[in-house]
Amino acid sequence: MAPVPPGIRLLVSFDRDQWYRALTFILTFLLYTSFHLSRKPISIVKSELHKNCSSVSDLVTMASGSGSGSGSGSQQPSLPSLQADMDCSWKPFDKGNYKQLLGAMDYSFLCAYAIGMYLSGIIGERLPIRLYLTVGMLTSGLFTCMFGLGYIYNIHNLGFYIFVQVANGLVQTTGWPSVVTCIGNWFGKGRRGLIMGLWNSHTSVGNILGSLIAGYWVSSNWGLSFIVPGLIIAAMGVVCFLFLIERECYLLPDTMCVPVQPVVVVKSESKPSAISFMGALRIPGVIEFSLCLLFAKLVSYTFLFWLPLYITKAAHLDAKKAGDLSTLFDVGGIVGGIFAGVISDKLGKRATTCAFMLLLAAPTVSFHYTVMHFLLPVFSMLLVCGGLVNGPYSLITTAVSADLGTHKSLKGNAKALSTVTAIIDGTGSVDFFGGTIPALSWLFWIIVVHDI
């Protein structure tokens, strides 16, 4: 008899539960990758919405002065064409208050996201996660595409873009509580920091892919920078509907998935109620880690929304090159998330790990600001900043949330995980000052303060 190939022996060595666990890990990874992939284009397109028109303005001034001084009309025909070239920004972002308008779009998304997240966790506990997540991804794809259609149909109304951002922020809240609940249902507490650190790299992977996809079209047709990611997240919504398994017991025939004991309110002995908002707040550690994420997420999302534009202005790179360079921050975030998970598993101290990395991030970000004009040091500093900033952010939103959602005080009930995750992540989205920062240079000092 011919020997069984080693690859086949490896495949059959895993039982059915391990294969389904691997499927859930990979599928939820890809699902939330598509969420972040669809959020990233706005940061890449900002430098295209408002370009540096100062050089064209100087030419118009020179042409105007020389035309009036010579008394000749020979140079006048070129003036209208130069003035037309000055219209290089996308209205209404062509004025001097463009930073406030761009920040208002970010602020609209984050405010809607923060408010919607508190509701999303509560709703998610009471609806089938697979259907809830599918609807959220399809509608998110719709609103992401709508932003890109603003370019196709030449829409210059700020209210349109604000509406799309608010609507997208609300529907995107379906993602995080759902995927964390699924991954928490399938994986126990053993080595949770490492597993969640690997799994949460979907945030950085999505940012990288979003930057590359948006950067490919940003200079030629920035509408496609939104439409393509929108179609991707909608397609992943269909995949979610077809393949996502919420928890292991759903695979067993004639079996009801009922937690061991109720958490807060008992309506019957066999079917406990989902935890209330106040009941989730009373879980030890929820408020403390929510406040920690309040500052940590500000740092991460400031880089997410503003880093490409800042690189464009400081290093004088075009939108595509700035977007490509900004992906180094997310590469560092992948390593930082895994490192934070491993260290917290070894020490058994998640709070200490977060505090140590955030304290190190403060001087690192400050030094990064001083070397921004020199490209070579920027490469390494972006990697280091990404690791120190996204490491704690990853740890709090994944392993810590899963730990608290399955806290011993819940006595085995699994129906608090979505609500706890939503409270922590929603609180983190409240503290975002991107719409009120008067100068891009202030961003780094606000980041340093929040790191401390």
C-alpha positions, 0 to 999 in steps of 0.5 A: 500500500502506498504511504499516505502523503504527509499533507493529507495526514496533516489534514486528517489530524484535525477534528471537525471542531478544529476545522470549524474553529479555523473557519470562524477565525479566518472568516471573521478576520476577513469580514472585519478586514473589509470593514476597515478597508472601507473606512480607509479611503477617506484619509487617502482622498483628503489630499485630493479633495484639497490640493496645493494650488499655491503654485498656480495662484502665483502664476495667476498673480504674475500673469495678471501683473504683467498684463496690466503693466505692459498695457498690452492685451497679448497675455490676457488670453492665458489668464482665464486658463490659469484661473481655471487651473486654479480650480484644482480642489473639489468644492466645497473643500477648496476654501481656506477652512478645508481642514475644518470641513474634512474634520467635520466629515470624520467627526460625523462618522465617529459621533454616529459610530459612538452613539450607534455602538451603544445601541448595536451591542444591545440589539446584537444580543437579541438578533441572530448575529449572522443576519445582523452582520450581513445587513450591516455589511450590505448597507455599509457597502451601499453608503461607501459607494454613495460617497464615491458616486459624489465624484461620478455625479459631480456632487459638491454639497457638503450635506450630502457627504456628511449624511453619507458619513453619518449613515455609514458610521451607524451601520458600521457599528454592526461589525465589531460586537458581532465578530468579537462575539463570534470569536469569543464563542469559539475560543476559550480563555487559554492563550486568548491574548495571542489568538486575539492579537493574531486575529485583530491584525485584520484592522491593520490589514484592512487599513493597508489594503484600503490604502493601496486600493484607494491610492490606485485610483485617487489621482485619476478617479477618486470615486472608485477609491470608495466604490471598489471598497464598497463593493468588496464589503457588500460581497463579504456580507453575502459570504457572511450570510452563507458561511458564518456559524455563530457558535459551536452548538449550532452544529449539533442537531436538536440542540438549543444554545442556552447559557448556563445561568442568567446574568441580570434578569431571569424570565424563565429557567430555560431561556435567560434574558440578554444583559442590560446596559447597566448590568454590563457597566457593573461588570468589574473592569468595564468602565476602567478599560472603556476610559482607557480606550477613550484615549487609546482609540483617539491616537489610533484613529487620528493616524487612521484619518489624518496621517496620509494628509499630514505626510502629503503636506509635510513631506510634499508627496503626492496622494498615492505615495503618501498613502503607500507610506502610511501603510508602514504604521499599520504594518507596525500595528500588526506586530504590536498587536501580537506582541501585546497579546503574547506579553499579556498572556505571559504576565497575566496583566493586560492593564499593565501591558497597555499602560507600559506600551502607551507610555512608551508611545508618547515620546516616540510620537513626539520624536516622529513629529520632529523627523517627519521632514526626513523620509529615511527616519520616518520609515522606522518611526512609523513602524515603531509608532504603529506597534506601540499605539495599536498594540494596546488598542488591539488588546483592549478591543479584543482580549480584554473585551472577551475576558470581561464579556465572559467574566466570572461574575456572569456565571457562565452566561455568554449573552453579555459579550456583544454588549460589553464589546460595544460599550468599550468600543463605543466609549473609545469613539467618543473622544475624537477632536479631528474636526476641531483641530486648527492646525495639522501640527497640533495633532501630534501634541494631542496624541502625546497627551492622550498617550500619557 
